[in-house]
């Protein structure tokens, strides 16, 4: 009788190792492409190009005093462009930033002069007023759900009218009185509008404040929980709220940061010129926003840096003074800025698409 033999199943053996494959999702991009993906790289290249252009087109730019003047003009834009950029990363923007600068300066000047107070009283009250304007913008935005365009456009019109009407009512003129002989003026001027020498060249203190604020803003964005909140609410505020991000606090505080910037620049203007014209500031908000956009901040929010707007402001200062040093007609200034803005946006778009392409 034959016996049925059953074959013993063979033990499973692992397949021979084949060539390692990557599906593209785990493949790491080269360092050069990762660097290009940074939002500030495009504007840095643009700033270098503009600098080189004017070094050849306007020889006076090569002088140390001329470069100090360019940095000064850049700093007056850059100090405000920084909080505006943080607000844009958070998904909002502020059209009242330009006239808010003048409101701050008018408050400090008229309060100190009309009531014969130490100018530091006016400075502190102006800070509270500026923070209050920012808080109001943020609160109204959060409570109503209206776009920041409409909220801050309304604030812009209100402040523009109040600046002119109150100044005329209080001083009988469109400008404030000279406060240079009042108590506390000298100390305040040292903080907000003093000049120091570097290698025999006079440099405005605002250049130092500009760089300090830029370093602080960069640290906040990249190294703090608050920086993560800014990116989160700018990307998707509902998703951010779902994971515990305090959206209301973040939005309002960002508007208050813009108020702080407006106060600081307003104090610089006041203690530089001793008086303030009530009709100034209109149109400056677009310069601040443009510097942030050129610096790589998206109007849709959720992306950007604090370093990019530094280079964006430098490009504005370079063009503004470079045209003068080149002896060109200054009427072309705004046209040049428009071309620069469109060019920078297109370059940033191309750089980011190139960097993110597989």
C-alpha positions as CSV (number, residue, x, y, z in Angstrom):
1,X,0.0,0.0,0.0
2,X,1.5,3.4,-1.1
3,X,1.7,6.1,1.4
4,X,0.7,9.7,0.5
5,X,3.6,12.0,1.2
6,X,2.8,15.6,2.1
7,X,5.3,18.2,1.1
8,X,6.5,20.4,4.0
9,X,5.8,24.0,3.2
10,X,8.9,26.0,2.6
11,X,9.8,28.7,5.2
12,X,9.1,32.2,4.0
13,X,12.2,33.9,2.9
14,X,12.5,37.7,2.5
15,X,12.8,38.9,-1.1
16,X,16.2,39.8,-2.3
17,X,16.9,43.4,-1.7
18,X,16.3,45.5,-4.8
19,X,17.3,49.0,-5.7
20,X,16.2,51.6,-3.2
21,X,13.3,53.6,-4.5
22,X,11.9,57.0,-3.5
23,X,8.4,58.1,-4.1
24,X,9.3,61.8,-4.1
25,X,7.6,62.5,-0.8
26,X,10.5,61.4,1.3
27,X,13.2,62.7,-1.0
28,X,15.0,65.6,0.5
29,X,15.6,68.6,-1.6
30,X,19.1,70.0,-2.2
31,X,20.2,72.7,0.3
32,X,20.2,75.3,-2.5
33,X,16.5,74.7,-3.2
34,X,15.7,74.7,0.5
35,X,17.4,78.1,0.8
36,X,15.5,79.5,-2.2
37,X,12.3,78.4,-0.6
38,X,12.9,81.0,2.2
39,X,10.5,84.0,1.6
40,X,13.3,86.5,2.1
41,X,15.8,85.2,-0.4
42,X,14.1,86.7,-3.4
43,X,14.0,90.2,-2.0
44,X,17.6,89.9,-0.8
45,X,18.7,89.2,-4.3
46,X,16.5,92.1,-5.5
47,X,18.0,94.5,-2.9
48,X,21.5,93.5,-4.0
49,X,20.6,94.2,-7.6
50,X,19.1,97.6,-6.8
51,X,22.2,98.5,-4.7
52,X,24.6,97.5,-7.5
53,X,22.5,99.4,-10.0
54,X,22.6,102.7,-8.1
55,X,26.3,102.3,-7.2
56,X,27.0,102.6,-10.9
57,X,24.1,104.9,-11.9
58,X,24.6,107.3,-9.0
59,X,28.2,107.6,-7.9
60,X,27.4,109.8,-4.8
61,X,25.8,106.7,-3.3
62,X,29.3,105.3,-2.7
63,X,29.9,108.0,-0.1
64,X,29.5,107.0,3.5
65,X,27.2,109.9,4.4
66,X,25.0,109.1,1.4
67,X,24.6,105.5,2.5
68,X,23.8,106.6,6.0
69,X,21.1,108.8,4.6
70,X,19.7,105.9,2.6
71,X,19.7,103.7,5.7
72,X,17.9,106.4,7.6
73,X,15.1,106.7,5.0
74,X,14.9,102.9,5.0
75,X,14.6,102.7,8.8
76,X,11.6,105.1,8.9
77,X,9.8,102.7,6.5
78,X,11.2,99.5,8.0
79,X,10.2,100.1,11.6
80,X,6.6,100.3,10.5
81,X,7.0,97.6,7.9
82,X,7.9,95.0,10.6
83,X,4.6,95.0,12.6
84,X,2.7,95.4,9.3
85,X,4.5,92.3,8.1
86,X,3.7,90.3,11.3
87,X,0.0,91.4,10.9
88,X,0.0,90.2,7.2
89,X,1.5,86.8,8.2
90,X,-1.4,86.7,10.7
91,X,-3.8,87.1,7.7
92,X,-4.8,90.7,8.1
93,X,-3.5,94.2,7.1
94,X,-4.0,97.7,8.3
95,X,-4.8,100.7,6.1
96,X,-4.8,103.1,9.0
97,X,-1.1,102.7,9.8
98,X,0.1,105.8,7.9
99,X,-2.3,108.3,9.5
100,X,-1.9,106.5,12.9
101,X,1.7,107.7,12.9
102,X,0.6,111.3,12.6
103,X,-2.2,110.8,15.2
104,X,0.4,109.6,17.7
105,X,2.7,112.6,17.1
106,X,-0.2,115.1,17.2
107,X,-1.4,113.6,20.5
108,X,2.0,113.9,22.2
109,X,2.7,117.4,20.8
110,X,-0.7,119.1,21.5
111,X,-1.1,117.5,24.9
112,X,2.3,118.6,26.1
113,X,2.2,122.1,24.7
114,X,-1.4,123.1,25.4
115,X,-1.4,121.8,29.0
116,X,2.3,122.9,29.6
117,X,3.3,119.4,30.6
118,X,6.6,117.5,30.5
119,X,6.8,116.0,27.0
120,X,7.1,112.5,28.5
121,X,3.5,112.8,29.6
122,X,2.5,113.4,26.1
123,X,4.7,110.5,24.9
124,X,3.1,108.1,27.3
125,X,-0.4,109.2,26.5
126,X,0.3,109.0,22.8
127,X,1.5,105.4,23.4
128,X,-1.8,104.5,25.1
129,X,-3.8,106.2,22.3
130,X,-1.8,104.2,19.6
131,X,-2.3,100.9,21.4
132,X,-6.0,101.8,21.8
133,X,-6.4,102.4,18.1
134,X,-4.8,99.0,17.4
135,X,-6.9,97.2,20.0
136,X,-10.1,98.8,18.6
137,X,-9.2,97.6,15.0
138,X,-8.6,94.1,16.3
139,X,-11.6,94.0,18.5
140,X,-13.9,95.2,15.8
141,X,-12.5,92.8,13.3
142,X,-12.9,89.8,15.7
143,X,-16.4,90.8,16.9
144,X,-17.9,91.6,13.5
145,X,-16.1,89.2,11.2
146,X,-15.7,92.1,8.7
147,X,-12.6,92.1,6.5
148,X,-9.7,94.0,7.8
149,X,-9.8,96.1,4.6
150,X,-13.1,97.6,5.6
151,X,-12.4,97.9,9.3
152,X,-9.1,99.7,8.9
153,X,-10.3,101.8,5.9
154,X,-13.0,103.2,8.2
155,X,-10.3,103.9,10.9
156,X,-8.1,105.5,8.3
157,X,-10.9,108.0,7.3
158,X,-11.8,108.7,10.9
159,X,-8.2,109.4,11.9
160,X,-7.6,111.5,8.8
161,X,-10.5,113.7,9.6
162,X,-9.8,113.9,13.4
163,X,-6.2,114.7,12.8
164,X,-7.0,117.8,10.8
165,X,-10.1,119.0,12.6
166,X,-8.7,118.7,16.1
167,X,-5.4,120.3,15.2
168,X,-7.2,123.3,13.7
169,X,-9.5,123.5,16.7
170,X,-6.8,123.4,19.3
171,X,-3.9,125.3,17.6
172,X,-5.8,127.4,15.0
173,X,-3.5,126.0,12.4
174,X,-2.9,122.8,10.4
175,X,0.4,122.2,12.3
176,X,1.3,121.9,16.0
177,X,3.4,124.4,17.9
178,X,7.2,124.0,18.4
179,X,7.9,122.0,21.6
180,X,11.7,122.1,21.4
181,X,12.0,124.3,24.5
182,X,9.8,122.2,26.8
183,X,10.8,120.1,29.7
184,X,11.9,116.6,28.8
185,X,12.4,117.3,25.1
186,X,16.2,116.8,25.1
187,X,15.9,113.4,26.8
188,X,13.1,112.2,24.5
189,X,15.0,113.4,21.4
190,X,18.0,111.3,22.4
191,X,15.8,108.2,22.5
192,X,13.8,108.8,19.3
193,X,15.8,111.1,17.0
194,X,19.4,111.4,18.1
195,X,22.5,111.0,15.9
196,X,25.8,109.2,16.5
197,X,29.0,108.9,14.5
198,X,30.5,105.8,13.0
199,X,33.8,106.4,11.3
200,X,33.1,110.1,11.0
201,X,29.7,109.5,9.4
202,X,26.5,110.7,11.2
203,X,24.0,107.8,11.6
204,X,20.5,108.2,12.9
205,X,19.4,106.2,16.0
206,X,16.4,104.9,14.1
207,X,18.8,102.7,12.1
208,X,19.8,100.9,15.3
209,X,16.2,100.6,16.5
210,X,15.2,99.2,13.1
211,X,17.8,96.4,13.3
212,X,16.9,95.7,17.0
213,X,13.2,95.4,16.2
214,X,14.0,93.2,13.2
215,X,16.1,90.8,15.3
216,X,13.4,90.8,18.0
217,X,10.6,90.1,15.5
218,X,12.6,87.3,13.9
219,X,13.2,85.7,17.3
220,X,9.5,85.9,18.1
221,X,8.4,84.3,14.8
222,X,10.9,81.5,14.8
223,X,11.5,80.7,18.5
224,X,8.3,81.4,20.5
225,X,4.9,80.0,20.9
226,X,3.4,83.3,19.9
227,X,5.2,83.1,16.6
228,X,3.6,79.7,15.9
229,X,0.2,81.3,16.7
230,X,0.8,84.1,14.1
231,X,1.5,81.6,11.4
232,X,-1.4,79.4,12.5
233,X,-4.1,82.1,12.5
234,X,-2.8,83.4,9.2
235,X,-2.9,80.0,7.6
236,X,-6.4,78.9,8.8
237,X,-7.9,80.5,11.9
238,X,-10.6,77.9,12.3
239,X,-8.1,75.1,12.3
240,X,-5.9,77.1,14.6
241,X,-8.8,77.6,17.0
242,X,-9.6,73.9,16.9
243,X,-6.1,73.0,18.2
244,X,-6.2,75.6,21.0
245,X,-4.6,78.7,19.5
246,X,-6.0,81.9,21.1
247,X,-7.1,83.4,17.8
248,X,-8.8,86.5,19.3
249,X,-5.8,87.4,21.5
250,X,-3.4,86.9,18.6
251,X,-5.4,89.0,16.1
252,X,-5.9,91.9,18.6
253,X,-2.3,91.9,19.8
254,X,-1.0,92.0,16.2
255,X,-3.0,95.2,15.6
256,X,-1.7,96.6,18.8
257,X,1.9,95.9,17.6
258,X,1.1,98.0,14.5
259,X,-0.1,100.7,17.0
260,X,3.2,100.5,18.8
261,X,5.1,100.9,15.6
262,X,3.0,103.9,14.7
263,X,3.7,105.4,18.1
264,X,7.5,104.9,17.7
265,X,7.7,106.4,14.2
266,X,5.4,109.3,15.3
267,X,7.7,110.1,18.2
268,X,10.7,110.1,15.8
269,X,8.9,112.5,13.5
270,X,7.9,114.8,16.4
271,X,11.3,115.0,18.0
272,X,13.1,115.3,14.7
273,X,11.1,118.3,13.4
274,X,9.7,119.7,16.7
275,X,6.3,120.1,15.1
276,X,3.8,118.0,13.1
277,X,1.7,118.6,10.0
278,X,-1.8,117.2,10.6
279,X,-2.4,116.2,7.0
280,X,0.6,114.0,6.6
281,X,0.7,110.2,6.6
282,X,-1.8,109.6,3.8
283,X,-0.4,107.0,1.4
284,X,2.3,105.8,3.7
285,X,0.3,102.7,4.7
286,X,0.7,101.5,1.1
287,X,4.4,101.9,1.3
288,X,4.5,99.8,4.5
289,X,2.4,97.1,3.0
290,X,4.4,97.1,-0.2
291,X,7.7,96.7,1.7
292,X,6.2,93.7,3.5
293,X,4.9,92.2,0.2
294,X,8.2,92.8,-1.5
295,X,9.8,91.1,1.6
296,X,7.9,87.9,0.8
297,X,4.8,88.2,3.0
298,X,1.6,86.9,1.3
299,X,-1.5,89.0,1.3
300,X,-3.4,85.7,2.0
301,X,-1.4,85.2,5.3
302,X,0.4,82.3,6.8
303,X,3.7,82.9,5.1
304,X,6.5,85.4,5.5
305,X,9.4,86.5,7.7
306,X,10.7,89.6,9.5
307,X,14.0,89.7,7.6
308,X,12.3,90.0,4.2
309,X,10.6,93.4,5.0
310,X,14.0,94.7,6.2
311,X,15.4,94.2,2.6
312,X,12.1,95.5,1.2
313,X,12.4,98.7,3.2
314,X,16.0,99.0,2.2
315,X,15.0,98.8,-1.5
316,X,12.5,101.6,-1.0
317,X,15.1,103.8,0.8
318,X,17.7,103.0,-1.9
319,X,15.3,103.9,-4.7
320,X,14.0,107.0,-3.0
321,X,17.5,108.5,-2.4
322,X,19.2,106.9,-5.4
323,X,17.0,108.8,-7.8
324,X,18.0,112.0,-6.1
325,X,21.7,111.2,-6.1
326,X,21.5,110.1,-9.8
327,X,20.0,113.5,-10.7
328,X,16.9,112.1,-12.2
329,X,13.4,113.7,-12.2
330,X,11.9,112.7,-8.8
331,X,8.5,112.6,-10.5
332,X,9.5,109.1,-11.7
333,X,9.8,107.9,-8.1
334,X,6.4,106.3,-7.8
335,X,6.6,104.7,-11.2
336,X,9.9,103.2,-10.3
337,X,8.4,101.9,-7.1
338,X,5.5,100.3,-9.0
339,X,7.8,98.5,-11.3
340,X,10.0,97.4,-8.4
341,X,7.0,96.1,-6.6
342,X,5.7,94.1,-9.5
343,X,9.2,92.8,-10.4
344,X,9.8,91.7,-6.8
345,X,6.5,89.9,-6.5
346,X,7.1,88.1,-9.8
347,X,10.7,87.2,-8.8
348,X,9.5,85.9,-5.4
349,X,6.8,83.8,-7.2
350,X,9.3,82.4,-9.6
351,X,11.9,81.6,-6.9
352,X,9.3,79.8,-4.7
353,X,7.9,77.8,-7.6
354,X,11.4,76.8,-8.7
355,X,12.4,75.8,-5.1
356,X,9.2,73.7,-4.6
357,X,9.3,72.0,-7.9
358,X,10.4,68.3,-7.8
